[in-house]
Amino acid sequence: MIALIGSGNVAAWIAYRLRDFREFRIGQVYSRNLDHARRIADGVGAEAIDDIAKLSPEASLYLFSVADDAYGELLPRIPFTMPVALHTAGSVSQRVFEGHAREYGVLYPLQTFSKDTVYEGLQVPVCLETDHLEASLDSVERLAAALSDRCCRMSETQRAVAHLAAVFACNFSNAMFSIADNILKDNGMSLDLLRPLMQQTLDKLDSMSPRQAQTGPARRGDEAVMRRQIETLENPLVREIYCLISKYIRKQS
């Protein structure tokens, strides 16, 4: 039995993926909000709890998917030593479980999850840290394979680097989309106008590197176009972003 600690988007995806695997039955779901725990627990026939002290000592694996700053408050309240504990965070050390679990590791799904994410067909690479897993290693590897057909081992340093790269590739690019959306809305247009361009930008990476795919006025060194575009931007922070990224592109050209 697995105890799932957390009720956010990653926990919901885990429950969705494991719902048909008898070997990895979820028996408990914990959340500070009982209704949130029930939303996941009801879908997999598990018990919902909102008191971490009620966590069952009978689980074979405890899978944590909580905020990075929640471990220091939650772990000391668990009234037993867990046999195996994993977390799903990109930047939390596996050593957070020292003194709280006999064996521990990390199962990091390298994907962006939102409330309305459609799980069907979603590709989610799973990154594993297994330095402190021995007797449970085979079981954890089978769990990772049940969650994804793309699993890879990595060190804590590699996971931190992968998370950093993901911030640039996902979070920062999404911030750029938001700026583009605002620019268009302020002028009576919709982001739909750019969707084919955004998709083509991603599709090009199937056949060339990002550096090879780079286009635009900064890549060409078109200072006249860049000056006009900077003058158009009223938000000083957005203007600064434009200048910094253009400078980076020029140095890469």
QUIJOGI-V771652 format. One record per residue. N is the residue number from 1. PHI is phi in radians with two decimals (* if undefined). Layout:
# QUIJOGI-V771652
n=[N & N]
phi=[PHI & PHI]
This chain:
# QUIJOGI-V771652
n=[1 & 2 & 3 & 4 & 5 & 6 & 7 & 8 & 9 & 10 & 11 & 12 & 13 & 14 & 15 & 16 & 17 & 18 & 19 & 20 & 21 & 22 & 23 & 24 & 25 & 26 & 27 & 28 & 29 & 30 & 31 & 32 & 33 & 34 & 35 & 36 & 37 & 38 & 39 & 40 & 41 & 42 & 43 & 44 & 45 & 46 & 47 & 48 & 49 & 50 & 51 & 52 & 53 & 54 & 55 & 56 & 57 & 58 & 59 & 60 & 61 & 62 & 63 & 64 & 65 & 66 & 67 & 68 & 69 & 70 & 71 & 72 & 73 & 74 & 75 & 76 & 77 & 78 & 79 & 80 & 81 & 82 & 83 & 84 & 85 & 86 & 87 & 88 & 89 & 90 & 91 & 92 & 93 & 94 & 95 & 96 & 97 & 98 & 99 & 100 & 101 & 102 & 103 & 104 & 105 & 106 & 107 & 108 & 109 & 110 & 111 & 112 & 113 & 114 & 115 & 116 & 117 & 118 & 119 & 120 & 121 & 122 & 123 & 124 & 125 & 126 & 127 & 128 & 129 & 130 & 131 & 132 & 133 & 134 & 135 & 136 & 137 & 138 & 139 & 140 & 141 & 142 & 143 & 144 & 145 & 146 & 147 & 148 & 149 & 150 & 151 & 152 & 153 & 154 & 155 & 156 & 157 & 158 & 159 & 160 & 161 & 162 & 163 & 164 & 165 & 166 & 167 & 168 & 169 & 170 & 171 & 172 & 173 & 174 & 175 & 176 & 177 & 178 & 179 & 180 & 181 & 182 & 183 & 184 & 185 & 186 & 187 & 188 & 189 & 190 & 191 & 192 & 193 & 194 & 195 & 196 & 197 & 198 & 199 & 200 & 201 & 202 & 203 & 204 & 205 & 206 & 207 & 208 & 209 & 210 & 211 & 212 & 213 & 214 & 215 & 216 & 217 & 218 & 219 & 220 & 221 & 222 & 223 & 224 & 225 & 226 & 227 & 228 & 229 & 230 & 231 & 232 & 233 & 234 & 235 & 236 & 237 & 238 & 239 & 240 & 241 & 242 & 243 & 244 & 245 & 246 & 247 & 248 & 249 & 250 & 251 & 252 & 253]
phi=[* & -1.87 & -1.77 & -1.79 & -1.84 & 2.25 & -2.42 & -1.45 & -1.17 & -1.19 & -1.05 & -1.12 & -1.14 & -1.02 & -1.07 & -1.06 & -1.23 & -1.66 & -1.07 & -1.86 & -1.80 & -1.10 & -1.10 & -2.07 & -1.18 & -1.51 & -1.72 & -2.45 & -2.28 & -1.85 & -2.66 & -1.09 & -1.80 & -1.08 & -1.08 & -1.14 & -1.10 & -1.13 & -1.01 & -1.48 & -1.06 & -1.10 & -1.33 & -2.17 & 1.20 & -1.86 & -1.52 & -1.72 & -2.34 & -2.15 & -2.17 & -1.09 & -1.19 & -1.57 & -1.04 & -1.28 & -1.37 & -1.55 & -1.19 & -1.56 & -2.59 & -2.05 & -1.95 & -1.74 & -2.42 & -2.24 & -1.05 & -0.99 & -1.57 & -1.56 & -1.12 & -1.09 & -1.55 & -1.39 & -1.04 & -1.14 & -1.57 & -1.40 & -1.45 & -2.75 & -1.53 & -1.27 & -1.18 & -2.49 & -2.29 & -2.26 & -2.18 & -2.00 & -1.42 & -1.48 & -2.19 & -1.58 & -1.18 & -1.13 & -1.23 & -1.03 & -1.56 & -1.00 & 1.47 & -2.06 & -2.53 & -1.27 & -2.23 & -2.76 & -2.99 & -2.31 & -2.22 & -1.83 & -1.39 & -1.54 & -2.76 & -1.69 & -2.11 & -2.19 & -0.99 & -1.77 & -1.05 & -1.53 & -1.35 & -1.05 & 1.42 & -1.25 & -1.57 & -2.31 & -1.07 & -1.98 & -1.79 & -1.98 & -1.99 & -2.25 & -0.99 & -1.95 & -2.06 & -2.22 & -1.08 & -1.71 & -1.03 & -1.06 & -1.11 & -1.16 & -1.16 & -1.18 & -1.08 & -1.06 & -1.17 & -1.20 & -1.41 & -2.71 & -1.62 & -2.28 & -2.04 & -2.53 & -1.46 & -2.69 & -1.46 & -1.09 & -1.12 & -1.12 & -1.11 & -1.08 & -1.18 & -1.07 & -1.15 & -1.06 & -1.06 & -1.15 & -1.06 & -1.15 & -1.24 & -1.88 & -1.13 & -1.24 & -1.12 & -1.14 & -1.10 & -1.15 & -1.06 & -1.13 & -1.09 & -1.04 & -1.05 & -1.15 & -1.06 & -1.18 & -1.06 & -1.12 & -2.09 & 1.30 & -2.18 & -2.06 & -1.10 & -0.95 & -1.05 & -1.68 & -1.01 & -1.07 & -1.14 & -1.09 & -1.18 & -1.14 & -1.03 & -1.27 & -1.09 & -1.06 & -1.25 & -1.26 & -2.19 & -2.69 & -1.33 & -0.99 & -1.12 & -1.18 & -1.43 & -1.13 & -2.31 & 1.87 & -1.08 & -1.18 & -1.09 & -1.46 & 1.29 & -1.48 & -1.13 & -1.12 & -1.13 & -1.10 & -1.08 & -1.11 & -1.18 & -1.09 & -1.13 & -1.27 & -1.39 & -1.51 & -1.35 & -1.09 & -1.19 & -1.13 & -1.08 & -1.14 & -1.05 & -0.99 & -1.18 & -1.15 & -1.20 & -1.09 & -1.09 & -1.10 & -1.06 & -1.07 & -1.22 & -1.46 & -1.33]
